[in-house]
């Protein structure tokens, strides 16, 4: 499989995908750590 | 008044040097990689290595340090949840500070990437450190991938930098 970082588009798309994943992680963290005060 | 002013100054300096850091990162990835490839093919790449890269890397690596320091200062000036200092709460991914904390962790990984991987390998590529042709070729590949990795991480990192104050999207 080709390394996505070898192309600029692959790099940008990987970054956008990571952003979406981290967004849901952040939502989960806010809910989890805010609930306990 | 003083706390607010120092926070505003920290934010301003953080953004200022952050633009220099990420701007040069994008210059390397979006402009220089392809330009150097074409210049080398035309036998004219030496000038880029001799005059452009050392200067660009100097501002790049020190802007990375300054961005982290002003970011840390800015976080410290913000009160976190449960009486925690903002810096501790962000890096501990606590409550409303979790989103900016993810951005801070990504920025920290990128800083280590600059000083721990990109710069040591660039020193070999540019001849600041002795290296065989084989070592240089290996360093070129490692520095390239580390730089691309940072470009990829900069995308979520910037998302969390700009959305940190917009808490409603995380609830």
N, CA and C atoms of all chains as a GROMACS GRO file, in nm:
protein
  624
    1UNK      N    1   0.084  -0.121   0.000
    1UNK     CA    2   0.000   0.000   0.000
    1UNK      C    3   0.088   0.126   0.000
    2UNK      N    4   0.046   0.222  -0.080
    2UNK     CA    5   0.124   0.346  -0.090
    2UNK      C    6   0.110   0.430   0.037
    3UNK      N    7   0.218   0.493   0.080
    3UNK     CA    8   0.213   0.580   0.198
    3UNK      C    9   0.138   0.709   0.161
    4UNK      N   10   0.029   0.740   0.231
    4UNK     CA   11  -0.047   0.862   0.194
    4UNK      C   12   0.035   0.990   0.211
    5UNK      N   13   0.138   0.985   0.297
    5UNK     CA   14   0.220   1.105   0.319
    5UNK      C   15   0.312   1.136   0.200
    6UNK      N   16   0.323   1.043   0.105
    6UNK     CA   17   0.405   1.069  -0.013
    6UNK      C   18   0.340   1.170  -0.108
    7UNK      N   19   0.208   1.187  -0.095
    7UNK     CA   20   0.143   1.287  -0.180
    7UNK      C   21   0.081   1.396  -0.092
    8UNK      N   22   0.073   1.516  -0.150
    8UNK     CA   23   0.015   1.628  -0.073
    8UNK      C   24  -0.132   1.605  -0.043
    9UNK      N   25  -0.204   1.551  -0.142
    9UNK     CA   26  -0.346   1.524  -0.121
    9UNK      C   27  -0.366   1.420  -0.012
   10UNK      N   28  -0.281   1.316  -0.014
   10UNK     CA   29  -0.288   1.211   0.088
   10UNK      C   30  -0.264   1.268   0.226
   11UNK      N   31  -0.170   1.363   0.235
   11UNK     CA   32  -0.138   1.426   0.363
   11UNK      C   33  -0.256   1.509   0.413
   12UNK      N   34  -0.313   1.589   0.323
   12UNK     CA   35  -0.424   1.677   0.360
   12UNK      C   36  -0.547   1.595   0.400
   13UNK      N   37  -0.578   1.493   0.320
   13UNK     CA   38  -0.696   1.409   0.351
   13UNK      C   39  -0.675   1.336   0.484
   14UNK      N   40  -0.554   1.283   0.508
   14UNK     CA   41  -0.525   1.217   0.636
   14UNK      C   42  -0.545   1.314   0.752
   15UNK      N   43  -0.503   1.439   0.732
   15UNK     CA   44  -0.519   1.541   0.837
   15UNK      C   45  -0.665   1.570   0.865
   16UNK      N   46  -0.747   1.576   0.760
   16UNK     CA   47  -0.891   1.603   0.777
   16UNK      C   48  -0.957   1.484   0.849
   17UNK      N   49  -0.920   1.362   0.810
   17UNK     CA   50  -0.976   1.243   0.874
   17UNK      C   51  -0.939   1.243   1.023
   18UNK      N   52  -0.812   1.274   1.053
   18UNK     CA   53  -0.769   1.281   1.194
   18UNK      C   54  -0.847   1.386   1.271
   19UNK      N   55  -0.877   1.499   1.204
   19UNK     CA   56  -0.953   1.607   1.269
   19UNK      C   57  -1.090   1.555   1.312
   20UNK      N   58  -1.157   1.481   1.223
   20UNK     CA   59  -1.290   1.427   1.255
   20UNK      C   60  -1.280   1.330   1.373
   21UNK      N   61  -1.180   1.242   1.369
   21UNK     CA   62  -1.164   1.144   1.478
   21UNK      C   63  -1.138   1.217   1.611
   22UNK      N   64  -1.045   1.311   1.609
   22UNK     CA   65  -1.012   1.385   1.732
   22UNK      C   66  -1.130   1.469   1.782
   23UNK      N   67  -1.214   1.516   1.689
   23UNK     CA   68  -1.332   1.594   1.729
   23UNK      C   69  -1.422   1.509   1.819
   24UNK      N   70  -1.447   1.383   1.776
   24UNK     CA   71  -1.532   1.294   1.856
   24UNK      C   72  -1.463   1.255   1.986
   25UNK      N   73  -1.332   1.241   1.982
   25UNK     CA   74  -1.256   1.212   2.106
   25UNK      C   75  -1.273   1.329   2.203
   26UNK      N   76  -1.263   1.452   2.151
   26UNK     CA   77  -1.277   1.571   2.234
   26UNK      C   78  -1.417   1.579   2.295
   27UNK      N   79  -1.519   1.549   2.214
   27UNK     CA   80  -1.657   1.550   2.265
   27UNK      C   81  -1.672   1.450   2.380
   28UNK      N   82  -1.615   1.332   2.359
   28UNK     CA   83  -1.623   1.226   2.461
   28UNK      C   84  -1.549   1.270   2.588
   29UNK      N   85  -1.432   1.331   2.571
   29UNK     CA   86  -1.353   1.375   2.687
   29UNK      C   87  -1.426   1.484   2.766
   30UNK      N   88  -1.486   1.580   2.693
   30UNK     CA   89  -1.558   1.689   2.760
   30UNK      C   90  -1.675   1.632   2.841
   31UNK      N   91  -1.750   1.539   2.779
   31UNK     CA   92  -1.866   1.479   2.848
   31UNK      C   93  -1.821   1.398   2.969
   32UNK      N   94  -1.714   1.322   2.953
   32UNK     CA   95  -1.666   1.233   3.060
   32UNK      C   96  -1.608   1.311   3.177
   33UNK      N   97  -1.520   1.409   3.148
   33UNK     CA   98  -1.452   1.479   3.257
   33UNK      C   99  -1.536   1.592   3.315
   34UNK      N  100  -1.638   1.638   3.240
   34UNK     CA  101  -1.726   1.741   3.295
   34UNK      C  102  -1.832   1.680   3.386
   35UNK      N  103  -1.875   1.557   3.354
   35UNK     CA  104  -1.981   1.492   3.431
   35UNK      C  105  -1.940   1.470   3.576
   36UNK      N  106  -1.813   1.438   3.596
   36UNK     CA  107  -1.765   1.414   3.732
   36UNK      C  108  -1.731   1.541   3.806
   37UNK      N  109  -1.752   1.658   3.741
   37UNK     CA  110  -1.719   1.786   3.801
   37UNK      C  111  -1.574   1.813   3.782
   38UNK      N  112  -0.698   4.340   3.527
   38UNK     CA  113  -0.654   4.410   3.406
   38UNK      C  114  -0.519   4.354   3.358
   39UNK      N  115  -0.422   4.344   3.447
   39UNK     CA  116  -0.289   4.295   3.409
   39UNK      C  117  -0.295   4.151   3.357
   40UNK      N  118  -0.375   4.065   3.426
   40UNK     CA  119  -0.385   3.925   3.383
   40UNK      C  120  -0.444   3.914   3.243
   41UNK      N  121  -0.548   3.996   3.218
   41UNK     CA  122  -0.611   3.994   3.086
   41UNK      C  123  -0.516   4.043   2.979
   42UNK      N  124  -0.442   4.150   3.012
   42UNK     CA  125  -0.347   4.207   2.916
   42UNK      C  126  -0.234   4.108   2.887
   43UNK      N  127  -0.181   4.044   2.991
   43UNK     CA  128  -0.071   3.948   2.968
   43UNK      C  129  -0.122   3.828   2.887
   44UNK      N  130  -0.248   3.785   2.913
   44UNK     CA  131  -0.307   3.677   2.834
   44UNK      C  132  -0.320   3.716   2.688
   45UNK      N  133  -0.363   3.841   2.664
   45UNK     CA  134  -0.380   3.889   2.526
   45UNK      C  135  -0.245   3.897   2.455
   46UNK      N  136  -0.143   3.944   2.527
   46UNK     CA  137  -0.008   3.954   2.468
   46UNK      C  138   0.045   3.814   2.435
   47UNK      N  139   0.023   3.719   2.527
   47UNK     CA  140   0.066   3.580   2.503
   47UNK      C  141  -0.003   3.522   2.380
   48UNK      N  142  -0.134   3.547   2.368
   48UNK     CA  143  -0.211   3.496   2.254
   48UNK      C  144  -0.158   3.555   2.123
   49UNK      N  145  -0.132   3.686   2.126
   49UNK     CA  146  -0.081   3.757   2.008
   49UNK      C  147   0.055   3.700   1.965
   50UNK      N  148   0.146   3.685   2.061
   50UNK     CA  149   0.279   3.633   2.030
   50UNK      C  150   0.272   3.486   1.985
   51UNK      N  151   0.182   3.411   2.048
   51UNK     CA  152   0.164   3.269   2.012
   51UNK      C  153   0.121   3.257   1.865
   52UNK      N  154   0.025   3.340   1.825
   52UNK     CA  155  -0.024   3.336   1.686
   52UNK      C  156   0.083   3.386   1.589
   53UNK      N  157   0.152   3.494   1.630
   53UNK     CA  158   0.256   3.554   1.545
   53UNK      C  159   0.366   3.453   1.510
   54UNK      N  160   0.424   3.391   1.612
   54UNK     CA  161   0.534   3.295   1.585
   54UNK      C  162   0.478   3.164   1.531
   55UNK      N  163   0.352   3.132   1.565
   55UNK     CA  164   0.289   3.012   1.511
   55UNK      C  165   0.273   3.022   1.360
   56UNK      N  166   0.239   3.143   1.312
   56UNK     CA  167   0.228   3.164   1.167
   56UNK      C  168   0.364   3.141   1.101
   57UNK      N  169   0.470   3.191   1.167
   57UNK     CA  170   0.604   3.171   1.111
   57UNK      C  171   0.638   3.021   1.104
   58UNK      N  172   0.608   2.949   1.213
   58UNK     CA  173   0.639   2.805   1.218
   58UNK      C  174   0.561   2.728   1.111
   59UNK      N  175   0.429   2.739   1.117
   59UNK     CA  176   0.346   2.659   1.026
   59UNK      C  177   0.358   2.711   0.882
   60UNK      N  178   0.378   2.842   0.869
   60UNK     CA  179   0.399   2.900   0.735
   60UNK      C  180   0.522   2.838   0.669
   61UNK      N  181   0.632   2.827   0.746
   61UNK     CA  182   0.753   2.766   0.688
   61UNK      C  183   0.733   2.616   0.665
   62UNK      N  184   0.658   2.550   0.754
   62UNK     CA  185   0.627   2.407   0.734
   62UNK      C  186   0.553   2.388   0.601
   63UNK      N  187   0.455   2.475   0.575
   63UNK     CA  188   0.379   2.465   0.450
   63UNK      C  189   0.466   2.503   0.330
   64UNK      N  190   0.556   2.600   0.350
   64UNK     CA  191   0.650   2.636   0.243
   64UNK      C  192   0.733   2.513   0.204
   65UNK      N  193   0.787   2.443   0.306
   65UNK     CA  194   0.868   2.324   0.278
   65UNK      C  195   0.786   2.220   0.200
   66UNK      N  196   0.664   2.194   0.248
   66UNK     CA  197   0.585   2.085   0.192
   66UNK      C  198   0.513   2.118   0.061
   67UNK      N  199   0.458   2.239   0.054
   67UNK     CA  200   0.378   2.274  -0.064
   67UNK      C  201   0.463   2.336  -0.176
   68UNK      N  202   0.580   2.393  -0.139
   68UNK     CA  203   0.660   2.464  -0.240
   68UNK      C  204   0.797   2.398  -0.261
   69UNK      N  205   0.872   2.385  -0.151
   69UNK     CA  206   1.014   2.352  -0.165
   69UNK      C  207   1.042   2.210  -0.214
   70UNK      N  208   0.964   2.112  -0.166
   70UNK     CA  209   0.991   1.972  -0.205
   70UNK      C  210   0.993   1.959  -0.358
   71UNK      N  211   0.889   2.009  -0.422
   71UNK     CA  212   0.878   1.997  -0.567
   71UNK      C  213   0.978   2.090  -0.638
   72UNK      N  214   0.994   2.212  -0.582
   72UNK     CA  215   1.087   2.309  -0.645
   72UNK      C  216   1.229   2.255  -0.639
   73UNK      N  217   1.270   2.197  -0.524
   73UNK     CA  218   1.406   2.144  -0.510
   73UNK      C  219   1.427   2.026  -0.604
   74UNK      N  220   1.321   1.943  -0.620
   74UNK     CA  221   1.331   1.827  -0.710
   74UNK      C  222   1.358   1.875  -0.853
   75UNK      N  223   1.284   1.978  -0.896
   75UNK     CA  224   1.302   2.031  -1.032
   75UNK      C  225   1.438   2.100  -1.047
   76UNK      N  226   1.477   2.176  -0.941
   76UNK     CA  227   1.606   2.247  -0.947
   76UNK      C  228   1.722   2.147  -0.951
   77UNK      N  229   1.711   2.039  -0.873
   77UNK     CA  230   1.817   1.937  -0.874
   77UNK      C  231   1.827   1.869  -1.009
   78UNK      N  232   1.710   1.842  -1.070
   78UNK     CA  233   1.709   1.779  -1.203
   78UNK      C  234   1.775   1.869  -1.307
   79UNK      N  235   1.764   2.002  -1.285
   79UNK     CA  236   1.824   2.097  -1.379
   79UNK      C  237   1.967   2.132  -1.339
   80UNK      N  238   2.016   2.066  -1.232
   80UNK     CA  239   2.153   2.093  -1.187
   80UNK      C  240   2.168   2.227  -1.117
   81UNK      N  241   2.056   2.282  -1.066
   81UNK     CA  242   2.061   2.414  -1.002
   81UNK      C  243   2.013   2.411  -0.857
   82UNK      N  244   2.013   2.292  -0.797
   82UNK     CA  245   1.958   2.278  -0.662
   82UNK      C  246   2.052   2.322  -0.550
   83UNK      N  247   2.181   2.338  -0.583
   83UNK     CA  248   2.279   2.368  -0.478
   83UNK      C  249   2.248   2.499  -0.406
   84UNK      N  250   2.199   2.598  -0.480
   84UNK     CA  251   2.172   2.729  -0.418
   84UNK      C  252   2.063   2.719  -0.313
   85UNK      N  253   1.963   2.635  -0.337
   85UNK     CA  254   1.855   2.618  -0.239
   85UNK      C  255   1.912   2.560  -0.110
   86UNK      N  256   1.994   2.454  -0.125
   86UNK     CA  257   2.054   2.391  -0.008
   86UNK      C  258   2.148   2.485   0.066
   87UNK      N  259   2.219   2.568  -0.009
   87UNK     CA  260   2.320   2.654   0.055
   87UNK      C  261   2.263   2.782   0.113
   88UNK      N  262   2.169   2.845   0.041
   88UNK     CA  263   2.124   2.978   0.085
   88UNK      C  264   1.983   2.982   0.144
   89UNK      N  265   1.896   2.894   0.098
   89UNK     CA  266   1.757   2.901   0.144
   89UNK      C  267   1.731   2.813   0.266
   90UNK      N  268   1.767   2.686   0.256
   90UNK     CA  269   1.732   2.591   0.362
   90UNK      C  270   1.790   2.625   0.501
   91UNK      N  271   1.920   2.660   0.511
   91UNK     CA  272   1.971   2.690   0.646
   91UNK      C  273   1.895   2.804   0.714
   92UNK      N  274   1.864   2.907   0.637
   92UNK     CA  275   1.794   3.023   0.693
   92UNK      C  276   1.648   2.988   0.726
   93UNK      N  277   1.584   2.915   0.635
   93UNK     CA  278   1.444   2.875   0.658
   93UNK      C  279   1.434   2.783   0.780
   94UNK      N  280   1.529   2.691   0.792
   94UNK     CA  281   1.527   2.596   0.906
   94UNK      C  282   1.558   2.665   1.038
   95UNK      N  283   1.642   2.771   1.032
   95UNK     CA  284   1.673   2.846   1.155
   95UNK      C  285   1.546   2.909   1.212
   96UNK      N  286   1.472   2.981   1.128
   96UNK     CA  287   1.346   3.044   1.173
   96UNK      C  288   1.241   2.939   1.207
   97UNK      N  289   1.238   2.830   1.130
   97UNK     CA  290   1.141   2.722   1.148
   97UNK      C  291   1.154   2.659   1.288
   98UNK      N  292   1.277   2.618   1.323
   98UNK     CA  293   1.290   2.542   1.449
   98UNK      C  294   1.278   2.631   1.572
   99UNK      N  295   1.324   2.758   1.561
   99UNK     CA  296   1.312   2.846   1.678
   99UNK      C  297   1.171   2.903   1.690
  100UNK      N  298   1.103   2.920   1.578
  100UNK     CA  299   0.961   2.962   1.584
  100UNK      C  300   0.878   2.852   1.651
  101UNK      N  301   0.917   2.724   1.627
  101UNK     CA  302   0.845   2.613   1.691
  101UNK      C  303   0.858   2.621   1.843
  102UNK      N  304   0.978   2.650   1.890
  102UNK     CA  305   1.002   2.661   2.035
  102UNK      C  306   0.922   2.779   2.093
  103UNK      N  307   0.932   2.893   2.025
  103UNK     CA  308   0.863   3.013   2.073
  103UNK      C  309   0.711   2.993   2.074
  104UNK      N  310   0.659   2.925   1.973
  104UNK     CA  311   0.514   2.900   1.967
  104UNK      C  312   0.471   2.817   2.088
  105UNK      N  313   0.548   2.715   2.120
  105UNK     CA  314   0.514   2.629   2.234
  105UNK      C  315   0.521   2.709   2.365
  106UNK      N  316   0.626   2.788   2.381
  106UNK     CA  317   0.644   2.863   2.507
  106UNK      C  318   0.530   2.964   2.526
  107UNK      N  319   0.497   3.040   2.421
  107UNK     CA  320   0.388   3.138   2.435
  107UNK      C  321   0.253   3.068   2.452
  108UNK      N  322   0.238   2.952   2.389
  108UNK     CA  323   0.115   2.874   2.407
  108UNK      C  324   0.102   2.826   2.551
  109UNK      N  325   0.215   2.780   2.607
  109UNK     CA  326   0.214   2.734   2.747
  109UNK      C  327   0.183   2.850   2.841
  110UNK      N  328   0.240   2.967   2.810
  110UNK     CA  329   0.213   3.087   2.891
  110UNK      C  330   0.066   3.126   2.883
  111UNK      N  331   0.010   3.116   2.763
  111UNK     CA  332  -0.131   3.150   2.743
  111UNK      C  333  -0.220   3.054   2.821
  112UNK      N  334  -0.193   2.924   2.811
  112UNK     CA  335  -0.273   2.825   2.884
  112UNK      C  336  -0.264   2.849   3.035
  113UNK      N  337  -0.145   2.882   3.083
  113UNK     CA  338  -0.126   2.905   3.227
  113UNK      C  339  -0.206   3.025   3.277
  114UNK      N  340  -0.234   3.119   3.185
  114UNK     CA  341  -0.307   3.240   3.227
  114UNK      C  342  -0.458   3.218   3.230
  115UNK      N  343  -0.504   3.099   3.185
  115UNK     CA  344  -0.648   3.069   3.182
  115UNK      C  345  -0.683   2.978   3.300
  116UNK      N  346  -0.785   3.012   3.379
  116UNK     CA  347  -0.823   2.921   3.487
  116UNK      C  348  -0.892   2.795   3.432
  117UNK      N  349  -0.851   2.678   3.479
  117UNK     CA  350  -0.911   2.553   3.434
  117UNK      C  351  -1.024   2.510   3.526
  118UNK      N  352  -1.090   2.397   3.494
  118UNK     CA  353  -1.199   2.348   3.581
  118UNK      C  354  -1.145   2.296   3.715
  119UNK      N  355  -1.232   2.294   3.815
  119UNK     CA  356  -1.200   2.242   3.948
  119UNK      C  357  -1.077   2.308   4.010
  120UNK      N  358  -1.058   2.436   3.980
  120UNK     CA  359  -0.948   2.511   4.040
  120UNK      C  360  -0.810   2.475   3.985
  121UNK      N  361  -0.808   2.395   3.878
  121UNK     CA  362  -0.680   2.358   3.818
  121UNK      C  363  -0.624   2.474   3.737
  122UNK      N  364  -0.492   2.480   3.729
  122UNK     CA  365  -0.428   2.575   3.639
  122UNK      C  366  -0.462   2.533   3.495
  123UNK      N  367  -0.480   2.631   3.404
  123UNK     CA  368  -0.520   2.602   3.266
  123UNK      C  369  -0.423   2.509   3.194
  124UNK      N  370  -0.294   2.527   3.219
  124UNK     CA  371  -0.192   2.444   3.154
  124UNK      C  372  -0.209   2.298   3.197
  125UNK      N  373  -0.226   2.276   3.327
  125UNK     CA  374  -0.241   2.141   3.382
  125UNK      C  375  -0.371   2.078   3.331
  126UNK      N  376  -0.479   2.159   3.332
  126UNK     CA  377  -0.609   2.107   3.287
  126UNK      C  378  -0.607   2.070   3.139
  127UNK      N  379  -0.538   2.154   3.057
  127UNK     CA  380  -0.533   2.126   2.912
  127UNK      C  381  -0.455   1.998   2.885
  128UNK      N  382  -0.335   1.990   2.939
  128UNK     CA  383  -0.253   1.870   2.913
  128UNK      C  384  -0.311   1.746   2.984
  129UNK      N  385  -0.391   1.768   3.089
  129UNK     CA  386  -0.460   1.656   3.154
  129UNK      C  387  -0.593   1.624   3.088
  130UNK      N  388  -0.626   1.698   2.980
  130UNK     CA  389  -0.749   1.677   2.900
  130UNK      C  390  -0.874   1.681   2.989
  131UNK      N  391  -0.880   1.782   3.076
  131UNK     CA  392  -0.988   1.792   3.173
  131UNK      C  393  -1.101   1.886   3.127
  132UNK      N  394  -1.224   1.838   3.133
  132UNK     CA  395  -1.344   1.919   3.110
  132UNK      C  396  -1.338   2.001   2.982
  133UNK      N  397  -1.374   2.130   2.993
  133UNK     CA  398  -1.377   2.218   2.876
  133UNK      C  399  -1.239   2.247   2.818
  134UNK      N  400  -1.136   2.211   2.893
  134UNK     CA  401  -1.000   2.234   2.843
  134UNK      C  402  -0.951   2.116   2.758
  135UNK      N  403  -1.032   2.009   2.747
  135UNK     CA  404  -0.989   1.891   2.671
  135UNK      C  405  -0.963   1.923   2.523
  136UNK      N  406  -1.054   1.999   2.454
  136UNK     CA  407  -1.028   2.026   2.312
  136UNK      C  408  -0.897   2.102   2.289
  137UNK      N  409  -0.875   2.210   2.363
  137UNK     CA  410  -0.748   2.284   2.344
  137UNK      C  411  -0.631   2.198   2.390
  138UNK      N  412  -0.657   2.107   2.485
  138UNK     CA  413  -0.553   2.015   2.531
  138UNK      C  414  -0.508   1.920   2.420
  139UNK      N  415  -0.604   1.872   2.339
  139UNK     CA  416  -0.567   1.785   2.226
  139UNK      C  417  -0.479   1.865   2.129
  140UNK      N  418  -0.518   1.991   2.104
  140UNK     CA  419  -0.436   2.077   2.018
  140UNK      C  420  -0.297   2.098   2.076
  141UNK      N  421  -0.290   2.116   2.208
  141UNK     CA  422  -0.161   2.139   2.274
  141UNK      C  423  -0.073   2.014   2.265
  142UNK      N  424  -0.134   1.897   2.281
  142UNK     CA  425  -0.057   1.772   2.269
  142UNK      C  426  -0.007   1.755   2.126
  143UNK      N  427  -0.092   1.785   2.027
  143UNK     CA  428  -0.049   1.772   1.887
  143UNK      C  429   0.067   1.867   1.858
  144UNK      N  430   0.057   1.991   1.908
  144UNK     CA  431   0.165   2.089   1.889
  144UNK      C  432   0.294   2.043   1.956
  145UNK      N  433   0.280   1.980   2.072
  145UNK     CA  434   0.398   1.931   2.144
  145UNK      C  435   0.465   1.817   2.067
  146UNK      N  436   0.384   1.725   2.013
  146UNK     CA  437   0.440   1.615   1.931
  146UNK      C  438   0.513   1.675   1.810
  147UNK      N  439   0.451   1.778   1.749
  147UNK     CA  440   0.513   1.842   1.632
  147UNK      C  441   0.646   1.908   1.669
  148UNK      N  442   0.651   1.971   1.788
  148UNK     CA  443   0.776   2.035   1.833
  148UNK      C  444   0.887   1.930   1.848
  149UNK      N  445   0.855   1.816   1.911
  149UNK     CA  446   0.954   1.710   1.927
  149UNK      C  447   0.997   1.654   1.791
  150UNK      N  448   0.903   1.648   1.700
  150UNK     CA  449   0.933   1.603   1.564
  150UNK      C  450   1.035   1.696   1.497
  151UNK      N  451   1.017   1.828   1.517
  151UNK     CA  452   1.109   1.926   1.457
  151UNK      C  453   1.249   1.908   1.512
  152UNK      N  454   1.260   1.904   1.646
  152UNK     CA  455   1.394   1.902   1.708
  152UNK      C  456   1.454   1.762   1.716
  153UNK      N  457   1.369   1.660   1.724
  153UNK     CA  458   1.420   1.523   1.742
  153UNK      C  459   1.439   1.447   1.612
  154UNK      N  460   1.365   1.484   1.507
  154UNK     CA  461   1.376   1.408   1.382
  154UNK      C  462   1.417   1.497   1.263
  155UNK      N  463   1.339   1.605   1.240
  155UNK     CA  464   1.364   1.685   1.119
  155UNK      C  465   1.501   1.753   1.122
  156UNK      N  466   1.529   1.826   1.229
  156UNK     CA  467   1.654   1.903   1.236
  156UNK      C  468   1.779   1.814   1.235
  157UNK      N  469   1.786   1.706   1.316
  157UNK     CA  470   1.906   1.621   1.311
  157UNK      C  471   1.930   1.561   1.171
  158UNK      N  472   1.822   1.526   1.102
  158UNK     CA  473   1.839   1.470   0.968
  158UNK      C  474   1.874   1.576   0.865
  159UNK      N  475   1.816   1.697   0.881
  159UNK     CA  476   1.851   1.806   0.788
  159UNK      C  477   1.998   1.846   0.803
  160UNK      N  478   2.052   1.835   0.925
  160UNK     CA  479   2.193   1.868   0.946
  160UNK      C  480   2.283   1.777   0.863
  161UNK      N  481   2.242   1.651   0.850
  161UNK     CA  482   2.318   1.557   0.766
  161UNK      C  483   2.300   1.590   0.618
  162UNK      N  484   2.174   1.617   0.579
  162UNK     CA  485   2.145   1.646   0.438
  162UNK      C  486   2.222   1.770   0.390
  163UNK      N  487   2.225   1.873   0.475
  163UNK     CA  488   2.286   2.000   0.435
  163UNK      C  489   2.438   2.004   0.459
  164UNK      N  490   2.491   1.896   0.517
  164UNK     CA  491   2.636   1.890   0.536
  164UNK      C  492   2.686   1.955   0.663
  165UNK      N  493   2.597   1.988   0.757
  165UNK     CA  494   2.641   2.045   0.885
  165UNK      C  495   2.701   1.936   0.973
  166UNK      N  496   2.662   1.810   0.946
  166UNK     CA  497   2.714   1.694   1.017
  166UNK      C  498   2.767   1.596   0.914
  167UNK      N  499   2.880   1.530   0.941
  167UNK     CA  500   2.933   1.437   0.840
  167UNK      C  501   2.838   1.319   0.817
  168UNK      N  502   2.820   1.282   0.690
  168UNK     CA  503   2.733   1.168   0.656
  168UNK      C  504   2.771   1.116   0.517
  169UNK      N  505   2.760   0.985   0.501
  169UNK     CA  506   2.787   0.925   0.369
  169UNK      C  507   2.667   0.954   0.278
  170UNK      N  508   2.683   0.929   0.149
  170UNK     CA  509   2.573   0.950   0.054
  170UNK      C  510   2.453   0.863   0.090
  171UNK      N  511   2.484   0.741   0.138
  171UNK     CA  512   2.377   0.648   0.176
  171UNK      C  513   2.301   0.703   0.298
  172UNK      N  514   2.376   0.754   0.395
  172UNK     CA  515   2.313   0.813   0.515
  172UNK      C  516   2.230   0.936   0.480
  173UNK      N  517   2.283   1.015   0.385
  173UNK     CA  518   2.210   1.135   0.342
  173UNK      C  519   2.078   1.098   0.276
  174UNK      N  520   2.082   0.994   0.193
  174UNK     CA  521   1.960   0.950   0.124
  174UNK      C  522   1.856   0.902   0.226
  175UNK      N  523   1.904   0.830   0.329
  175UNK     CA  524   1.815   0.781   0.434
  175UNK      C  525   1.757   0.900   0.512
  176UNK      N  526   1.844   0.995   0.545
  176UNK     CA  527   1.800   1.114   0.620
  176UNK      C  528   1.698   1.195   0.542
  177UNK      N  529   1.718   1.200   0.410
  177UNK     CA  530   1.625   1.276   0.324
  177UNK      C  531   1.484   1.218   0.335
  178UNK      N  532   1.478   1.085   0.332
  178UNK     CA  533   1.347   1.016   0.339
  178UNK      C  534   1.284   1.036   0.477
  179UNK      N  535   1.364   1.023   0.582
  179UNK     CA  536   1.312   1.037   0.719
  179UNK      C  537   1.263   1.181   0.743
  180UNK      N  538   1.345   1.279   0.703
  180UNK     CA  539   1.308   1.420   0.723
  180UNK      C  540   1.182   1.454   0.644
  181UNK      N  541   1.173   1.400   0.522
  181UNK     CA  542   1.056   1.424   0.438
  181UNK      C  543   0.929   1.370   0.505
  182UNK      N  544   0.936   1.245   0.552
  182UNK     CA  545   0.816   1.185   0.613
  182UNK      C  546   0.779   1.255   0.744
  183UNK      N  547   0.879   1.295   0.822
  183UNK     CA  548   0.852   1.365   0.948
  183UNK      C  549   0.786   1.500   0.920
  184UNK      N  550   0.833   1.566   0.814
  184UNK     CA  551   0.776   1.696   0.777
  184UNK      C  552   0.632   1.680   0.728
  185UNK      N  553   0.609   1.575   0.648
  185UNK     CA  554   0.473   1.548   0.600
  185UNK      C  555   0.381   1.510   0.717
  186UNK      N  556   0.437   1.435   0.814
  186UNK     CA  557   0.360   1.394   0.932
  186UNK      C  558   0.316   1.519   1.010
  187UNK      N  559   0.409   1.616   1.023
  187UNK     CA  560   0.375   1.741   1.092
  187UNK      C  561   0.270   1.821   1.014
  188UNK      N  562   0.280   1.818   0.881
  188UNK     CA  563   0.180   1.888   0.799
  188UNK      C  564   0.042   1.826   0.823
  189UNK      N  565   0.040   1.692   0.829
  189UNK     CA  566  -0.087   1.622   0.856
  189UNK      C  567  -0.140   1.661   0.995
  190UNK      N  568  -0.052   1.659   1.098
  190UNK     CA  569  -0.096   1.692   1.234
  190UNK      C  570  -0.138   1.838   1.249
  191UNK      N  571  -0.081   1.926   1.165
  191UNK     CA  572  -0.114   2.068   1.176
  191UNK      C  573  -0.262   2.093   1.148
  192UNK      N  574  -0.324   2.004   1.070
  192UNK     CA  575  -0.465   2.026   1.033
  192UNK      C  576  -0.558   2.010   1.154
  193UNK      N  577  -0.553   1.895   1.228
  193UNK     CA  578  -0.633   1.890   1.351
  193UNK      C  579  -0.583   1.987   1.458
  194UNK      N  580  -0.452   2.009   1.464
  194UNK     CA  581  -0.397   2.100   1.566
  194UNK      C  582  -0.461   2.239   1.550
  195UNK      N  583  -0.465   2.290   1.425
  195UNK     CA  584  -0.522   2.423   1.403
  195UNK      C  585  -0.673   2.425   1.430
  196UNK      N  586  -0.739   2.312   1.400
  196UNK     CA  587  -0.883   2.303   1.432
  196UNK      C  588  -0.906   2.328   1.581
  197UNK      N  589  -0.828   2.260   1.665
  197UNK     CA  590  -0.847   2.274   1.810
  197UNK      C  591  -0.801   2.410   1.862
  198UNK      N  592  -0.703   2.472   1.794
  198UNK     CA  593  -0.659   2.606   1.834
  198UNK      C  594  -0.772   2.707   1.812
  199UNK      N  595  -0.838   2.697   1.696
  199UNK     CA  596  -0.941   2.798   1.666
  199UNK      C  597  -1.077   2.766   1.727
  200UNK      N  598  -1.102   2.638   1.761
  200UNK     CA  599  -1.234   2.606   1.818
  200UNK      C  600  -1.231   2.597   1.971
  201UNK      N  601  -1.112   2.609   2.028
  201UNK     CA  602  -1.101   2.602   2.175
  201UNK      C  603  -1.203   2.690   2.248
  202UNK      N  604  -1.217   2.818   2.207
  202UNK     CA  605  -1.313   2.904   2.278
  202UNK      C  606  -1.460   2.877   2.241
  203UNK      N  607  -1.486   2.795   2.139
  203UNK     CA  608  -1.624   2.769   2.095
  203UNK      C  609  -1.674   2.638   2.156
  204UNK      N  610  -1.697   2.641   2.285
  204UNK     CA  611  -1.725   2.519   2.359
  204UNK      C  612  -1.855   2.448   2.320
  205UNK      N  613  -1.953   2.526   2.268
  205UNK     CA  614  -2.084   2.466   2.244
  205UNK      C  615  -2.077   2.350   2.143
  206UNK      N  616  -1.980   2.353   2.052
  206UNK     CA  617  -1.972   2.244   1.952
  206UNK      C  618  -1.928   2.113   2.014
  207UNK      N  619  -1.881   2.116   2.136
  207UNK     CA  620  -1.834   1.992   2.200
  207UNK      C  621  -1.937   1.935   2.299
  208UNK      N  622  -2.054   2.001   2.307
  208UNK     CA  623  -2.155   1.952   2.404
  208UNK      C  624  -2.273   1.889   2.331
   0.00000   0.00000   0.00000
